[in-house]
Amino acid sequence: MNRIEPRSGTAFRLNKGQTLTVRDPNGEQVADLLAYNANDTAEVLSSGRTLDYASRIFLTTGDPLYSNRSNIMLDIIHDDVGRHDFLLTPCSKDTFRIIYGDQSPHHGCFGNLKTALAPYDISADEIPVAFNCFMNVTVDGETGELSVEPPKSKAGDTIRFKAQMDLIIGLTACSAPQSNNGSFKPIEYEIGEEHIR
């Protein structure tokens, strides 16, 4: 397993047919995941398209994640947790300034993704809403109010994806205290070949 240190991020290639396993080694830690078509980075993971086609906001095993061009980028092929977020944008300096009132805010997942994706010529303006692995956001059925609750992931829980095209992946160990029940922990990931039918 590769390790992403707390409040940091990385980017890497994931080829069509390969799997990506994201593991929460300590429990209650979110990982922001982005995907871009490696051959045309204007094609990017789309929260709106994915949730529209799924007709629900809680995605799990068997659900595809679509691009802004309605092509499947990733399939969720295994999920220990069953609760992830695809509504909220990567945390940023502005998140910490506006929501937390920080005077010297951390650059957040947005800053980490910006730095990690720069070698692939992907700019900050090309960072969309991430698939937030393990993030537990509830929605009030009457008011629509969003509430960020502690992740349901326990130590060692994983979510596994299969790539349906050649991809560039951005992945973080989330930097927002609210998302991670008040503490910052690492995330692990592994690239493999698909063996699950």
C-alpha positions as CSV (number, residue, x, y, z in Angstrom):
1,M,0.0,0.0,0.0
2,N,1.1,3.5,-0.8
3,R,0.6,6.1,2.0
4,I,-0.7,9.7,1.8
5,E,0.4,11.6,4.9
6,P,-2.3,13.6,6.9
7,R,-3.4,16.8,5.2
8,S,-1.6,16.0,1.9
9,G,-2.3,14.6,-1.5
10,T,-0.9,13.0,-4.6
11,A,-1.7,12.3,-8.3
12,F,-0.9,9.3,-10.5
13,R,-1.9,7.4,-13.6
14,L,-4.5,4.6,-13.5
15,N,-4.9,2.6,-16.7
16,K,-8.1,1.2,-18.1
17,G,-8.8,-2.1,-16.4
18,Q,-6.7,-1.4,-13.3
19,T,-8.2,-1.2,-9.9
20,L,-7.7,1.5,-7.3
21,T,-8.2,0.5,-3.6
22,V,-8.5,3.4,-1.2
23,R,-8.0,2.3,2.5
24,D,-8.7,4.1,5.7
25,P,-6.0,2.6,8.0
26,N,-7.1,4.3,11.2
27,G,-10.8,4.9,10.7
28,E,-12.8,8.1,10.3
29,Q,-10.6,9.7,7.6
30,V,-11.9,11.1,4.3
31,A,-10.0,10.9,1.0
32,D,-11.0,13.3,-1.8
33,L,-10.8,11.6,-5.2
34,L,-10.7,13.2,-8.7
35,A,-10.4,11.6,-12.1
36,Y,-9.5,13.0,-15.5
37,N,-9.3,11.3,-18.9
38,A,-5.5,10.8,-19.3
39,N,-5.8,11.5,-23.1
40,D,-8.0,14.6,-22.7
41,T,-8.1,16.2,-19.3
42,A,-11.0,18.4,-20.2
43,E,-13.1,15.2,-19.5
44,V,-13.4,15.1,-15.8
45,L,-15.3,13.3,-13.0
46,S,-18.8,14.8,-12.7
47,S,-20.8,14.8,-9.5
48,G,-23.9,16.2,-11.3
49,R,-23.9,13.6,-14.1
50,T,-23.2,10.7,-11.7
51,L,-25.9,11.6,-9.2
52,D,-28.4,12.4,-12.0
53,Y,-28.0,8.9,-13.6
54,A,-28.0,7.1,-10.2
55,S,-31.1,9.0,-9.0
56,R,-29.6,9.1,-5.5
57,I,-26.8,10.7,-3.5
58,F,-25.4,7.7,-1.7
59,L,-23.2,5.6,-4.0
60,T,-21.7,2.1,-3.3
61,T,-20.8,-1.2,-4.9
62,G,-22.1,-1.5,-8.4
63,D,-22.4,2.2,-9.1
64,P,-20.5,3.9,-12.0
65,L,-18.9,7.3,-11.7
66,Y,-19.5,9.4,-14.8
67,S,-17.5,12.1,-16.5
68,N,-18.9,15.5,-17.7
69,R,-19.3,13.8,-21.1
70,S,-21.5,11.0,-19.6
71,N,-18.8,8.4,-20.1
72,I,-18.1,5.9,-17.2
73,M,-14.7,6.7,-15.7
74,L,-14.7,4.4,-12.7
75,D,-16.9,1.6,-11.3
76,I,-17.2,1.0,-7.6
77,I,-16.6,-2.8,-7.3
78,H,-16.2,-3.1,-3.5
79,D,-17.2,-1.0,-0.6
80,D,-16.9,-1.7,3.1
81,V,-18.6,1.5,4.2
82,G,-21.5,2.4,1.9
83,R,-21.5,6.1,2.8
84,H,-19.5,8.6,0.8
85,D,-20.1,12.2,-0.3
86,F,-20.4,13.5,-3.8
87,L,-21.9,16.9,-2.9
88,L,-19.2,19.0,-1.2
89,T,-16.2,20.6,-2.9
90,P,-12.6,20.0,-1.8
91,C,-11.8,22.0,1.3
92,S,-9.6,25.1,0.6
93,K,-8.2,28.2,2.3
94,D,-11.6,29.8,1.7
95,T,-13.3,26.8,3.4
96,F,-11.2,27.3,6.5
97,R,-11.6,31.1,6.3
98,I,-15.4,31.1,5.8
99,I,-16.6,28.1,7.7
100,Y,-14.0,27.9,10.5
101,G,-12.9,31.5,10.8
102,D,-9.2,30.7,10.4
103,Q,-6.9,33.7,10.2
104,S,-4.0,31.7,8.7
105,P,-5.9,28.9,6.9
106,H,-4.4,25.6,5.6
107,H,-4.5,25.3,1.8
108,G,-6.7,22.2,2.2
109,C,-7.4,19.4,-0.2
110,F,-7.9,22.0,-3.0
111,G,-4.4,23.2,-2.6
112,N,-3.0,19.7,-2.3
113,L,-4.8,18.7,-5.5
114,K,-3.7,21.8,-7.3
115,T,0.0,21.0,-6.5
116,A,-0.3,17.3,-7.2
117,L,-2.1,17.8,-10.6
118,A,0.2,20.6,-11.8
119,P,2.7,18.2,-13.5
120,Y,-0.2,16.9,-15.6
121,D,-1.0,20.5,-16.8
122,I,-4.3,20.5,-14.8
123,S,-5.0,23.9,-13.3
124,A,-6.9,24.9,-10.2
125,D,-9.8,26.1,-12.3
126,E,-10.1,22.5,-13.6
127,I,-10.7,20.9,-10.2
128,P,-14.3,19.8,-9.8
129,V,-16.4,18.5,-6.9
130,A,-14.5,15.4,-5.6
131,F,-15.8,12.0,-4.8
132,N,-15.2,12.1,-1.0
133,C,-14.4,8.6,0.0
134,F,-15.7,7.8,3.5
135,M,-17.2,11.3,4.1
136,N,-20.6,11.1,5.9
137,V,-22.9,14.0,4.8
138,T,-26.5,13.8,5.8
139,V,-29.4,15.7,4.3
140,D,-32.5,16.8,6.2
141,G,-35.5,15.5,4.3
142,E,-37.6,18.6,5.1
143,T,-35.2,21.6,4.9
144,G,-32.4,20.1,2.8
145,E,-29.9,21.2,5.4
146,L,-26.5,19.5,5.0
147,S,-24.7,18.1,8.1
148,V,-21.1,16.7,8.1
149,E,-21.0,13.8,10.5
150,P,-18.1,11.6,11.5
151,P,-17.2,9.1,8.8
152,K,-18.6,5.6,9.3
153,S,-15.3,4.0,8.2
154,K,-13.4,1.9,10.7
155,A,-9.7,1.0,10.7
156,G,-8.9,-1.0,7.6
157,D,-12.1,-0.3,5.6
158,T,-11.7,0.1,1.9
159,I,-13.4,1.2,-1.3
160,R,-12.3,-0.2,-4.6
161,F,-12.7,1.2,-8.1
162,K,-12.1,-0.2,-11.6
163,A,-11.0,2.2,-14.3
164,Q,-13.0,2.2,-17.5
165,M,-10.6,4.5,-19.3
166,D,-7.0,5.6,-18.9
167,L,-7.1,8.1,-16.0
168,I,-5.2,10.7,-14.0
169,I,-6.2,10.4,-10.4
170,G,-5.9,13.0,-7.7
171,L,-6.2,11.7,-4.1
172,T,-5.9,13.3,-0.7
173,A,-6.0,12.6,3.0
174,C,-8.6,15.3,3.8
175,S,-7.6,18.4,5.7
176,A,-10.9,19.5,7.1
177,P,-11.4,18.8,10.9
178,Q,-15.2,18.6,10.5
179,S,-15.0,15.9,7.8
180,N,-12.7,13.7,9.9
181,N,-14.2,13.9,13.3
182,G,-11.7,16.4,14.5
183,S,-8.4,14.7,13.7
184,F,-6.1,14.2,10.7
185,K,-4.9,10.7,9.7
186,P,-3.3,9.1,6.7
187,I,-4.9,7.4,3.7
188,E,-3.5,4.4,1.9
189,Y,-4.1,3.3,-1.7
190,E,-3.1,0.5,-4.0
191,I,-3.2,0.0,-7.8
192,G,-3.9,-3.5,-9.0
193,E,-5.4,-5.6,-11.7
194,E,-9.1,-6.5,-11.7
195,H,-9.9,-10.1,-10.5
196,I,-13.4,-9.6,-9.1
197,R,-16.1,-10.7,-11.6
